Amino acid sequence: MNRDRMQPARQRAALLGALGLAAVAALLPPPARAADKSASPVATQAAGSCPAALNFRFPRLQDEAPQNLCQYAGKVVLVVNTASYCGFTPQYEGLEQLYAKYRDRGLVVLGFPSNDFSQEPGSAKEISDFCYNTYGVKFPMLGKSHVRGDEANPMYIMLAKETGTAPKWNFYKYLIDRKGQVVGSYNSMVKPDDKQLVAKIEALLGTR
């Protein structure tokens, strides 16, 4: 057979073979992608089971280590803005006692130092040392930040939106249940051992 005639036939066969392989490839599932090693377990948790009320990151007060509040998902959370030079500062003691009493049942107290009321001027180290040395505070303390107004940190913006009220003074309190719902706010006059507050916490701890 004339080689010139065979050449187009071979080209057509090669083309049809390539199209056939392409058609088969189109029917196959895409290859599995390698796991993204940059995705941490914390990020996975935040994307999957972390409630919006806790889906925030803040530096830890004592060493600025990043803290993902998703680690407290499933717990009852009492959020408090704190200050070292306030008439309500002794509430640190009651907050620590509350935390120590109920932490094993699922309560966490989160302290947010703030100078919004001009009573927390110190550095992170000064605040941390004061809390531990004066009141033996062991509950989690986050970095100093704003808790009201346009510069409020994102968690406090959310808390104000959910409750309709921003902190009116230091040691204002917000309560979040195990499902991540903001269920109440308490003014600075409500002490950590207030009977109604404690009863509410106990009721929330008793439900899953």
N, C-alpha and C positions, 0 to 999 in steps of 0.2 A: 504494500500500500504506500501511496505517496506520502512522504514524511510531512510535506506541507499541509496535507489534509488531516493528518493525525494530530498536529499541534493544537488546532482549535478544539478538537474533541477532548484532549487532555485538559485543556484550560477549563472547558465546561464541566468536566468531571470534578476537577479540583474545586471549582466554584460551588458546585452542588454539594460536595462533601463538606466544605466549610459552612455552607448554609445549614446543612443538616446538623452539624455540631453546634451551631449557634442556637438552633431550635431546641435541641436537647438541653443545652445549657440554660435556656430561658425557662424550662420547666423545672429545673432543679432549685431547691431552696438556697438562699444566699449562704455563703460560708459563715460559720460562727465567728463573731468578732472577739478578739482577745479582751479579757476583762481590763477595765480602766483602773490601773493601779493607783491613780491619783484620787479615786473615790474612796474616802475613808468610811469606816463603819458608822461614824457619827453622821456623815452626810447622808448615808443610806437611811439611817433611822429618821433623820429630819425629813427626808422626802417621803417616807412611808407612813410612820406612825406618830410623828410629833405634832401635837396640836398647835394651832396658830398662836395661842397665847404664850407658848414657851419656845417658839421657833426663832430664837434670838441668840446672838453670841456677844459676850462681854469679856473684858479682861478681868482676871481675879485681882482683888485689891492688893494682896500682899506681894505678888510677884508678876503681875500682868500676864500670867499664863491664860491663853484664850479658853473660855468656858462656853460650851454649847448647852443652853438650858434645856434642850431636848433630853438630857440625861435625867431630868426630873419628871418626865412624862409618866403618868400613872400615880403620881404622888399628890397629896394636898399641899399647896404652896401658899405661904403667907409672905407677901411682898411688902417691904417697909423701907421708906426713905429715912435715912439716919443723919445725925449730926452730933458732934462732940461737945458743943458748947450751947446746949439747949436745956430748958427746964425739964424737958421730957427725956433727956439723955439717960437717966437711970432706968428707963424702960429696956435698955440693953440687957440688964440682968434678968428681967422677966422674959424677954424673948429667948434668951439662952436657956432658961429653965423650961420654957415651953418646948423648945426644940429637943432638949435632952430627954424630956418626959415622953414625947410622942414620935421621935424620929424612927424608932424601930417599928412603929405602926404605919409609917409612911408620910410623916409630916416633914417638910423642909421650910426653913425660914430663909429668905433671900434679902440681904441688906444692901441698899443702894445709897452710899454716902453722897450728900449733895450740899452745895453751898448756896442754893437758891434762896435761902432765908438768912444768908450771911452768918451762919453759925457753924460752918465747917470749912475753915480757911486752910487747913493743914495739907501736907503732901500725903500721898498714898501710904508711905511708910509711917508717918506720924499718926495717921488715922488707924492703921492696922495695929501698931504698937499700943495705942490707947485702948482700942477695943479689947485686945487680948489681956493686957496687963491690968486694966482697971476692972473689966467685967468678965474676963475669961471667955470671950466670945469664940465659939467654934463653928457656929452656923456659917454658911457661905456668905462672904462679903464680896461684892463686885466693885469695879473701879468707880471712882468719883465721877459723877455726871450730872447733867440737868434732868430734873424730873417734872418740870412744868414749863409752859410757854413754847415758843417756836423752836427752841433748841433742846427740848426734852428728848431723852433717848427713846428709841422706837418702842420699847416695851411700855414705857409710861404714856406714850401717845396712844397706844392700843388700850391701856387700862382706863385712861380718861375717856376714850371713845365708848368703851363697853359700859362704863358705869355712869357716864355723864358728869364726872367730877375729877378734877386734878387735885393733887395734894394741896391742902390749904396751909399746911405747916409741916414741920419735921415729925417723923414717926406716924405718918398717915399710913393706913394699912389696906391692902387688897387681898382678897382670898380667892384662890383658884382651886376648883375641885379636881378629882382624879381624872375626869374626862377632858380637862383643859378648859372648862367653862369658868369665866369670871363670875363669881356668885355673890360678891359683896364688897363693900368698902366701909372702912371704920375710921373715924377722925382720931386726932392725936390724943384726945381725952380718954379713949378706950384703951385701957391698959392690957398687956398681954395676958393677965390672969382674970380679965373681965369674964363674968359667968356666962354671959350670952355668947361672947366670942369663943370661949372654950367649949361650950355646948355645941356650937356650930361646927367647930373643928372635929370634935369627937363624932358627931353625926356623919360628917363627910368621910372620916377615917373608917367608919363602920360599914361603908358601902363600897362596892367594887364595880 
